[in-house]
């Protein structure tokens, strides 16, 4: 397939001028008939790797997807881009399914999304000739080594046997080497070309905080991010309900989401979030895989996740549009204990415990977190990222020998029979039941660390655990015990450096102040226009244009179709459907601001202006300049919007203007040029309609 044809298709349907890393190579592999295994982070552009080939291949592309919400979201997005697509699942009526079968038989669909459970239903309609490509989305679900195993996916191995000459592409955002190999083996594509994109999502800031006063911290965090969508992940259903209730009590729009809710209630909550009528979702991990929402600006983990794969996929739901987004993880000793218990009851306990240990190491790190995260997926970085809490506020070390000696001595005198909670109570001289009942107030180490706060003691002890001087006996009620290394500190005079515990509140206030993002009025107006259109069409707002596209409109201020289609994310159909409304909003904003007359940039419009002043007609200017008539129209409208003396009445007859005025009234002032164009049965072109509406807008007609 020629590169120019691929690029033209990319712009025409998806609005992009160039491919992201690896996309072109993967698409070439599809056209060469290769099977492909694609590991690409959330927001990295996986979907285009099979959606674009589907447009150019002769027959249908079959997409296996795990969730109804995810399928519907993808299909809605494709239809907005002018692509024929459908999904098939158990939620549809028999009549709806029959309509899809007819479309398959008549080769009218380019993409069909199917749940694994529905494959057998359509098998009789598909032959090796009719299927051009098979895509397995969320492919990690097939592997028990992965973090989100789905039994229904195990039947997918038959597809390659059923369609041996059809290329297959398996895609996932998170899979380590063992999981990748298992995916390929189970799908019967052991020789698939493997494409592993960078896991480095530079637009995501990474932060970990101690899990104390979490609600208070979350309230401050959310307050600094007004009107921004976010997800708070919790370990239990109870947590989701408690957190959402506390946020709502402070006037914040939040809902709990978990598997215990009724099906219809879950759908309502999810759709409210997708459609921007709900700001925050407090959810268990049951929420998220079906969310393709591009304008989620932050993700908080109220509890520590059980592994780095799940954590990476969950934070990846923020900033899919490439704009700056924040992630915050609360880490606590209690979470580690709870997850340890969960892992102990799992079938592959050894694997789960090892993955939990890596998650714990990440949370307790004192070096660049992004380097740790990337190294887990086999991607090594030499330089620090500069966009995590450790890089922004590097730890300061001090001689912590005395603190370590106090803690280790106390563990020794407690005979390794107590957890971290009791240890800290003894060190601080607490007079509670846990201490007094066992006469720990009589120990020589009782109260020797009362000048250190409870929180700081917890952090110092965690550092001692990480350094190997203390270990947690999980099988003995999480008692803390000394290791052989501790003797070096206690008896041999070894010195020890500990990291100073930063003032978390001060860091948080400083960070939130820096990150306080107030949208400019133009972006906000474009966002509200997008929301209005989305409600009218019954689709999520981000399917119209994502935040990154709106930000580029805000920056570039396109005022003609020619300029508008240059914006990333604007394809031909979206320009025709929405361009008039957005350009009108941008022009209106510019006039309200009473911007001074712009200087004419570049030579091309200046030349057009000079020829216009000489009295040449549009067709004559186009011939003289060897440019398309549409380009000259675009130049002149742009010049008019820049306050040049352009007489729009020269480009439209009185009869056409009267017809447009009449249509405007009878059609009840539609926002789409396409409605006028169809009303006139294509007898008046788009440019004349556009100019006529501009004149009527100016004259109040």
C-alpha positions in Angstrom: 0.0 0.0 0.0 1.4 3.4 -1.0 2.4 5.7 1.8 0.5 8.7 0.2 -2.8 6.7 0.1 -2.3 5.8 3.8 -1.6 9.4 4.8 -4.6 10.7 2.8 -6.9 8.1 4.5 -5.4 9.0 7.9 -6.3 12.7 7.4 -9.6 12.1 5.6 -11.1 9.9 8.3 -9.1 10.5 11.5 -7.9 14.1 11.0 -4.2 13.4 11.5 -1.4 14.5 9.1 1.2 11.9 10.3 1.4 8.5 12.0 2.5 8.0 15.6 5.6 5.8 16.3 5.1 2.2 15.1 1.7 2.8 13.5 2.9 2.8 9.9 5.2 -0.3 10.5 2.3 -2.2 12.0 -0.1 -1.2 9.2 2.4 -2.2 6.6 2.7 -5.6 8.3 -1.1 -6.1 8.0 -1.1 -5.3 4.3 1.8 -7.8 3.9 -0.3 -10.5 5.5 1.6 -10.8 8.7 0.2 -11.6 12.1 1.1 -8.8 14.6 1.4 -8.6 18.4 1.1 -4.9 19.4 2.0 -3.6 22.9 1.2 0.1 23.0 0.2 2.2 26.0 -3.3 3.6 26.5 -3.6 6.7 24.3 -0.8 5.5 22.0 -3.0 5.0 19.0 -3.6 1.2 18.9 -7.1 1.4 17.3 -5.8 3.1 14.1 -3.5 0.1 13.5 -6.5 -1.9 12.5 -9.2 0.7 11.8 -7.2 2.4 9.0 -6.4 -0.9 7.2 -10.0 -1.9 7.5 -11.0 1.1 5.3 -8.7 -0.1 2.5 -9.0 -3.8 2.7 -11.7 -5.4 0.4 -13.8 -7.2 3.1 -14.9 -6.9 6.7 -12.5 -6.5 9.7 -13.6 -8.5 12.7 -12.7 -6.9 16.1 -13.0 -9.0 19.3 -13.7 -6.7 22.2 -14.5 -7.6 25.9 -17.1 -5.0 26.9 -20.3 -3.7 25.4 -19.5 -0.1 26.5 -16.1 -0.3 24.8 -17.6 -1.6 21.6 -20.4 1.0 21.5 -17.9 3.8 22.2 -15.6 2.6 19.3 -18.5 2.2 16.9 -19.9 5.7 17.7 -16.5 7.2 17.1 -16.1 5.5 13.8 -19.5 6.6 12.6 -18.8 10.2 13.5 -15.8 9.9 11.3 -17.9 8.6 8.4 -16.9 4.9 8.7 -19.4 2.1 8.4 -19.1 0.0 11.6 -21.4 -2.0 13.9 -21.2 -4.1 17.1 -22.9 -7.4 17.9 -23.7 -8.6 21.4 -26.3 -10.1 23.6 -27.9 -6.6 24.5 -29.4 -6.3 21.0 -32.8 -7.4 19.8 -33.2 -10.2 17.2 -34.3 -7.5 14.7 -31.1 -5.5 15.3 -28.9 -8.5 15.0 -30.7 -9.6 11.7 -30.0 -6.1 10.3 -26.3 -6.6 11.0 -26.3 -10.1 9.4 -27.8 -8.5 6.3 -25.1 -5.9 6.3 -22.4 -8.6 6.6 -23.8 -10.6 3.7 -24.0 -7.5 1.5 -20.4 -6.5 2.4 -21.6 -3.1 3.7 -19.6 -3.0 6.9 -15.9 -2.2 7.2 -15.6 -3.1 10.9 -17.7 -5.5 13.1 -17.1 -5.5 16.8 -18.0 -8.7 18.6 -17.8 -10.0 22.2 -16.0 -13.3 22.5 -19.3 -14.9 23.7 -21.0 -13.9 20.4 -18.5 -15.4 18.0 -20.3 -18.6 17.4 -23.5 -16.7 16.5 -21.9 -15.1 13.5 -19.6 -17.9 12.5 -22.0 -19.2 9.8 -22.0 -15.7 8.1 -18.2 -15.5 7.8 -15.9 -17.3 5.4 -12.2 -17.0 4.9 -13.0 -14.8 1.8 -15.3 -12.4 3.7 -12.9 -11.6 6.6 -9.9 -9.4 5.6 -8.5 -8.9 9.1 -9.0 -10.1 12.7 -8.2 -7.8 15.6 -8.1 -9.0 19.2 -8.4 -5.9 21.4 -7.4 -6.1 25.1 -5.5 -9.3 24.2 -4.0 -9.6 27.7 -7.4 -11.0 28.8 -6.5 -14.4 27.2 -3.5 -15.0 29.5 -3.7 -16.2 33.1 -0.3 -14.6 33.5 -1.8 -11.2 32.9 -3.6 -9.0 35.3 -7.2 -9.2 33.9 -7.8 -12.8 32.8 -11.1 -13.5 31.1 -12.1 -17.1 30.6 -14.3 -16.2 27.6 -11.1 -15.2 25.7 -9.7 -18.7 25.8 -11.9 -19.8 22.9 -10.2 -17.3 20.5 -7.5 -19.7 19.6 -9.8 -21.4 17.0 -10.0 -18.2 14.9 -6.6 -18.7 13.3 -7.5 -22.3 12.4 -10.8 -21.1 11.1 -9.2 -18.3 9.0 -5.6 -19.4 8.4 -4.9 -17.0 5.6 -6.4 -13.9 7.3 -3.9 -11.7 9.2 -4.5 -11.3 12.9 -3.5 -8.4 15.1 -3.5 -8.8 18.9 -3.4 -5.5 20.9 -2.9 -4.6 24.5 -1.6 -1.7 26.6 0.1 -3.9 29.3 1.9 -7.2 29.0 5.3 -8.3 30.3 7.4 -10.7 28.3 5.9 -13.9 29.8 2.4 -12.6 29.1 3.2 -11.6 25.5 4.5 -15.1 24.7 1.4 -16.7 26.3 -0.9 -14.4 24.2 0.7 -15.4 20.9 0.7 -19.1 21.8 -3.0 -19.2 22.9 -4.0 -17.3 19.7 -2.0 -19.7 17.6 0.2 -16.9 16.2 3.6 -17.9 17.6 5.4 -16.2 14.8 3.6 -12.9 15.0 5.7 -9.8 14.5 6.1 -8.1 17.9 5.8 -4.3 18.1 6.5 -2.8 21.5 5.9 0.9 21.7 7.5 3.1 24.4 5.6 2.9 27.7 6.7 6.4 28.5 3.6 8.6 28.8 5.4 11.8 29.4 2.2 13.8 29.8 1.3 11.9 33.0 2.8 13.2 36.2 3.4 10.5 38.8 3.0 11.0 42.5 2.8 8.8 45.6 1.8 10.0 49.0 1.4 8.3 52.5 -2.2 7.1 52.9 -3.0 9.5 55.8 -5.9 11.9 55.8 -6.7 10.8 52.3 -10.1 12.5 52.0 -8.6 15.9 53.1 -5.9 15.5 50.5 -8.3 14.5 47.8 -10.6 17.5 48.5 -7.6 19.8 48.0 -6.5 17.9 44.9 -9.9 18.2 43.3 -10.3 21.8 44.3 -7.1 22.6 42.3 -8.6 21.0 39.2 -12.0 22.6 38.8 -14.4 21.0 36.2 -11.8 18.3 35.3 -12.9 14.7 34.9 -11.2 12.1 37.1 -11.4 8.6 38.5 -10.7 7.5 42.1 -9.8 3.8 42.3 -10.6 2.0 45.5 -9.9 -1.6 46.7 -13.4 -2.3 48.0 -17.0 -1.5 47.2 -17.4 0.0 50.7 -14.5 2.4 50.0 -16.1 3.6 46.7 -19.3 4.5 48.5 -17.6 6.1 51.5 -15.3 8.3 49.3 -18.1 9.4 46.9 -20.4 10.2 49.9 -17.7 12.4 51.5 -17.0 14.2 48.2 -20.7 14.8 47.6 -21.0 16.2 51.2 -18.5 18.9 50.1 -20.6 19.8 47.0 -18.5 17.7 44.5 -20.2 15.7 41.8 -19.1 12.1 42.5 -20.6 8.7 42.1 -19.7 5.2 43.4 -19.3 2.4 40.8 -18.8 -1.2 41.5 -20.0 -4.7 40.5 -22.6 -4.8 43.4 -24.7 -2.1 41.6 -27.5 -3.1 39.3 -26.7 -3.4 35.6 -28.9 -0.4 34.6 -27.4 1.7 37.4 -23.9 1.0 36.3 -24.7 1.9 32.7 -26.3 5.2 33.9 -23.3 6.2 36.0 -20.8 5.3 33.2 -22.8 7.2 30.6 -23.1 10.2 32.8 -19.3 10.2 33.2 -18.6 9.7 29.5 -21.1 12.5 28.6 -19.4 15.0 31.0 -22.5 15.3 33.3 -20.7 13.5 36.1 -17.2 14.8 37.1 -15.8 12.0 39.3 -16.2 8.3 39.5 -15.1 6.4 42.7 -14.7 2.9 41.4 -13.3 -0.5 41.9 -11.3 -1.9 39.0 -14.6 -3.1 37.5 -14.7 0.4 36.0 -12.4 1.5 33.2 -11.7 -1.0 30.5 -14.8 0.1 28.6 -13.8 3.8 28.9 -12.3 5.4 25.8 -12.9 8.9 27.2 -10.0 11.1 26.1 -10.5 14.0 28.5 -9.9 12.3 31.8 -7.4 14.7 33.4 -6.5 12.8 36.6 -6.5 9.4 38.2 -6.2 8.8 42.0 -5.5 5.4 43.6 -7.1 5.5 47.0 -5.5 2.2 47.7 -2.4 0.6 46.4 -3.0 -1.7 43.3 -2.0 -5.3 43.4 0.5 -5.1 40.5 2.2 -2.6 38.2 0.3 -3.8 35.1 -3.0 -2.9 36.6 -1.6 0.4 38.0 -0.2 1.3 34.6 -3.4 0.6 32.7 -5.5 2.5 35.2 -3.3 5.6 35.2 -3.3 5.4 31.4 -6.9 6.3 31.4 -5.9 9.9 32.1 -4.6 12.1 29.4 -5.4 9.9 26.4 -5.5 13.1 24.3 -1.8 13.8 25.1 -2.5 16.9 27.3 -0.9 17.2 30.8 -2.7 15.0 33.4 -2.0 13.9 36.9 -1.8 10.6 38.8 -1.8 10.2 42.5 -1.3 7.0 44.5 -1.9 6.7 48.2 0.3 4.1 49.8 -0.2 2.5 53.2 1.1 -0.4 55.2 -2.5 -1.6 55.7 -3.0 -1.9 51.9 0.1 -4.1 51.6 -1.2 -6.4 54.3 -4.6 -6.6 52.7 -3.2 -7.3 49.2 -0.9 -9.9 50.7 -4.0 -11.8 52.0 -5.7 -11.6 48.6 -2.6 -12.9 46.9 -2.2 -15.8 49.3 -5.7 -17.1 48.3 -5.0 -16.9 44.5 -4.2 -19.8 42.2 -0.8 -18.5 41.1 0.2 -17.2 44.5 3.9 -17.1 43.8 3.5 -14.9 40.7 1.0 -12.6 42.5 3.2 -12.1 45.5 6.2 -11.3 43.3 4.1 -8.7 41.4 2.9 -7.2 44.6 6.5 -6.8 45.8 7.3 -4.9 42.7 4.3 -2.6 43.2 5.4 -2.0 46.8 9.0 -1.2 45.7 7.6 1.4 43.3 5.4 3.0 46.0 8.3 3.2 48.5 10.9 4.4 46.0 13.3 7.2 46.6 14.5 7.4 43.0 12.7 8.5 39.8 9.4 6.6 39.7 9.1 6.6 35.9 12.4 4.8 35.5 11.2 2.1 37.9 7.8 1.8 36.0 9.4 1.7 32.6 12.1 -0.9 33.6 9.3 -3.2 34.7 8.1 -3.3 31.1 11.7 -3.8 29.8 12.3 -0.2 28.8 15.4 1.3 30.3 15.9 5.1 30.8 19.2 6.7 31.9 17.9 10.2 32.7 15.3 11.1 35.4 11.9 12.1 34.1 11.4 15.4 35.9 7.7 14.8 36.1 7.3 12.6 39.2 7.2 13.6 42.8 10.7 12.3 43.5 12.2 14.3 40.6 10.3 17.5 41.6 11.3 17.2 45.2 14.4 15.0 45.5 14.8 13.4 49.0 17.4 14.9 51.4 19.4 12.3 53.3 20.7 12.7 56.9 22.5 10.5 59.4 19.7 8.3 60.7 21.8 5.9 62.8 20.3 6.9 66.1 16.7 6.7 64.8 17.5 3.2 63.3 19.1 2.1 66.6 16.0 3.1 68.6 13.6 1.2 66.2 15.8 -1.9 66.0 16.3 -2.0 69.8 12.6 -1.7 70.4 11.8 -4.6 67.9 14.5 -6.7 69.8 12.8 -6.0 73.2 9.4 -6.8 71.7 10.9 -10.1 70.7 9.7 -9.7 67.1 6.1 -10.4 68.3 4.4 -7.1 67.3 3.3 -5.3 64.2 4.4 -1.8 63.1 1.4 -0.2 64.9 2.4 -1.4 68.3 6.1 -0.8 67.7 5.4 2.9 67.0 3.1 3.2 70.0 5.8 1.9 72.2 8.5 4.1 70.7 6.2 7.2 71.2 5.2 6.2 74.7 1.5 5.7 74.0 -0.8 4.7 76.9 -3.4 2.6 75.1 -4.7 -0.9 75.7 -2.3 -2.6 73.2 0.7 -1.2 75.2 -0.5 -1.3 78.8 -2.1 -4.8 78.6 1.3 -6.3 77.9 3.2 -4.0 80.3 5.3 -2.6 77.4 5.5 0.7 79.3 8.1 -1.1 81.4 10.5 -1.7 78.5 13.6 0.5 78.4 12.7 1.6 74.8 9.3 2.8 75.9 8.9 6.5 74.8 12.5 6.9 73.5 11.1 8.2 70.2 8.3 10.5 71.4 9.8 13.5 69.7 9.1 11.9 66.3 5.6 12.0 64.9 3.6 8.7 64.3 3.6 9.3 60.5 7.4 10.0 60.4 8.1 6.8 62.4 6.0 4.8 60.0 8.1 6.2 57.0 11.4 5.6 58.7 10.5 2.0 59.6 9.4 1.4 56.0 12.8 2.7 54.9 14.5 0.2 57.3 12.4 -2.6 55.8 13.4 -1.6 52.2 17.0 -1.4 53.2 16.9 -4.9 54.6 17.4 -4.3 58.3 13.8 -5.3 59.2 11.5 -7.9 57.6 7.7 -8.4 57.8 6.6 -11.9 58.9 3.4 -12.0 56.9 2.7 -15.6 58.1 3.0 -14.5 61.7 0.3 -11.7 61.8 2.7 -9.2 60.1 5.1 -9.1 63.0 8.3 -7.1 62.5 11.5 -9.0 63.0 15.2 -8.2 62.8 17.5 -9.5 60.0 21.2 -10.4 60.2 22.0 -6.9 58.8 20.5 -5.2 61.9 23.4 -6.4 64.0 25.7 -4.1 62.0 23.7 -1.1 63.3 23.0 -2.3 66.8 26.4 -3.8 67.8 29.1 -2.9 65.2 28.7 0.9 64.9 27.6 0.9 61.2 26.3 4.3 60.1 23.0 4.6 58.2 21.6 7.3 55.9 17.8 7.8 56.0 15.7 10.1 53.7 14.2 13.1 55.4 10.4 12.9 55.5 9.1 15.9 53.5 6.3 18.2 54.7 3.6 16.6 52.5 1.1 19.4 53.1 3.6 22.0 52.0 4.5 20.0 48.8 0.9 19.4 48.0 -0.1 23.1 48.3 2.9 24.1 46.2 2.1 21.5 43.6 -1.6 22.2 43.4 -0.9 25.9 43.2 1.4 25.3 40.2 -1.1 22.9 38.6 -4.2 25.1 39.2 -5.5 25.1 35.6 -8.0 27.7 34.6 -9.3 27.2 31.1 -9.2 30.3 28.9 -12.6 31.6 28.0 -12.3 30.5 24.3 -11.4 26.9 25.3 -14.4 27.0 27.7 -16.7 28.3 25.0 -15.5 25.6 22.5 -16.0 23.0 25.3 -19.5 24.1 26.0 -20.3 24.2 22.2 -18.9 20.6 21.9 -21.1 19.5 24.9 -24.2 21.1 23.3 -23.6 19.3 20.0 -22.9 16.0 21.7 -26.2 16.2 23.7 -28.1 16.9 20.4 -26.5 14.0 18.7 -26.6 11.6 21.7 -22.9 10.8 21.7 -20.0 11.6 24.1 -18.5 15.0 23.7 -14.9 13.8 23.2 -16.1 12.0 20.0 -16.9 15.4 18.5 -13.3 16.7 19.2 -11.0 15.8 22.0 -9.5 18.5 24.4 -6.2 18.5 22.5 -8.0 19.5 19.3 -9.9 22.2 21.1 -6.7 23.5 22.6 -5.2 23.7 19.1 -8.3 25.6 17.8 -7.8 28.0 20.7 -4.2 28.6 19.8 -4.5 28.7 16.0 -8.0 30.4 15.8 -9.0 28.9 12.4 -11.6 31.1 10.7 -11.9 29.3 7.3 -12.5 25.8 6.2 -9.0 25.6 4.8 -7.5 26.6 8.1 -9.9 24.5 10.2 -9.1 21.2 8.4 -5.4 21.8 9.2 -6.2 21.3 12.9 -5.1 17.8 14.2 -8.2 15.7 14.8 -10.3 17.4 12.1 -11.1 15.1 9.2 -13.2 15.9 6.1 -16.6 14.7 7.6 -16.1 16.5 10.9 -15.2 19.7 9.0 -18.5 19.4 7.0 -20.6 18.5 10.1 -19.1 20.8 12.7 -16.7 23.3 11.1 -19.3 26.0 10.6 -20.4 26.1 14.2 -16.8 26.1 15.7 -15.5 28.7 13.2 -18.5 30.9 14.0 -17.7 30.6 17.7 -14.1 31.4 17.2 -15.0 34.5 15.0 -17.5 35.6 17.5 -15.0 35.3 20.4 -12.4 37.3 18.4 -14.8 40.1 17.7 -15.9 40.3 21.3 -12.3 40.7 22.3 -12.0 43.5 19.8 -8.7 42.3 18.6 -6.7 44.9 16.7 -6.4 44.4 12.9 -4.0 41.6 12.2 -1.1 41.9 10.0 -1.2 39.7 6.9 1.1 36.8 7.5 3.1 35.4 4.6 3.0 36.3 1.0 0.2 34.0 -0.3 -2.8 35.9 1.1 -1.1 39.3 0.4 -0.9 38.3 -3.3 -4.5 37.2 -3.4 -5.5 40.6 -1.7 -3.5 42.6 -4.3 -5.2 40.7 -7.2 -8.6 41.2 -5.6 -8.0 45.0 -5.3 -7.1 45.0 -9.1 -10.7 43.9 -9.7 -10.1 40.2 -10.7 -12.8 37.7 -10.2 -12.2 34.6 -8.0 -11.8 32.3 -10.9 -9.3 34.7 -12.5 -7.3 35.0 -9.3 -7.2 31.2 -9.1 -6.0 30.9 -12.7 -3.4 33.6 -12.2 -2.1 32.0 -9.1 -2.5 28.4 -10.2 -4.5 27.6 -7.1 -7.8 25.9 -6.5 -10.9 28.2 -6.4 -11.6 26.9 -2.9 -8.2 28.2 -1.7 -8.9 31.7 -3.1 -12.3 31.7 -1.3 -10.5 30.6 1.9 -8.0 33.5 1.5 -10.6 36.1 0.9 -12.8 35.0 3.9 -9.8 34.9 6.1 -8.8 38.4 5.0 -12.4 39.6 5.6 -12.2 38.2 9.2 -8.9 40.1 9.6 -10.7 43.3 8.9 -9.5 43.8 5.3 -11.9 45.6 3.0 -13.5 42.6 1.3 -17.0 43.0 -0.2 -18.7 39.6 0.4 -21.7 40.6 -1.8 -19.4 40.3 -4.9 -19.3 36.5 -4.4 -23.0 35.8 -4.2 -26.1 36.8 -6.2 -29.1 38.5 -4.6 -31.2 35.5 -5.6 -28.9 33.1 -3.8 -28.8 35.3 -0.7 -32.6 35.5 -0.6 -32.8 31.7 -1.0 -30.4 31.2 1.9 -32.3 33.7 4.1 -35.5 31.9 3.4 -33.9 28.5 4.0 -32.4 29.7 7.3 -35.9 30.5 8.5 -37.6 27.4 7.2 -34.9 25.1 8.5 -35.0 26.9 11.9 -31.4 28.2 11.6 -29.5 24.9 11.4 -25.8 24.9 12.5 -24.6 22.6 9.7 -23.8 23.8 6.2 -24.6 20.3 5.1 -28.3 20.8 5.9 -28.5 23.8 3.7 -26.5 22.0 0.9 -29.0 19.1 1.0 -32.0 21.5 1.2 -30.9 23.2 -2.1 -30.3 19.7 -3.6 -26.6 20.8 -4.2 -27.6 23.7 -6.5 -25.9 26.2 -4.2 -22.3 25.3 -3.3 -20.8 25.3 0.2 -18.8 28.5 -0.3 -21.9 30.5 -1.4 -23.9 29.1 1.5 -21.0 30.0 3.9 -20.7 33.6 2.5 -24.4 34.1 2.5 -24.7 33.1 6.2 -21.8 35.4 7.0 -23.6 38.4 5.4 -26.9 37.5 7.1 -25.0 37.3 10.4 -23.5 40.7 9.9 -26.8 42.3 8.8 -29.0 40.5 11.4 -30.9 38.8 8.6 
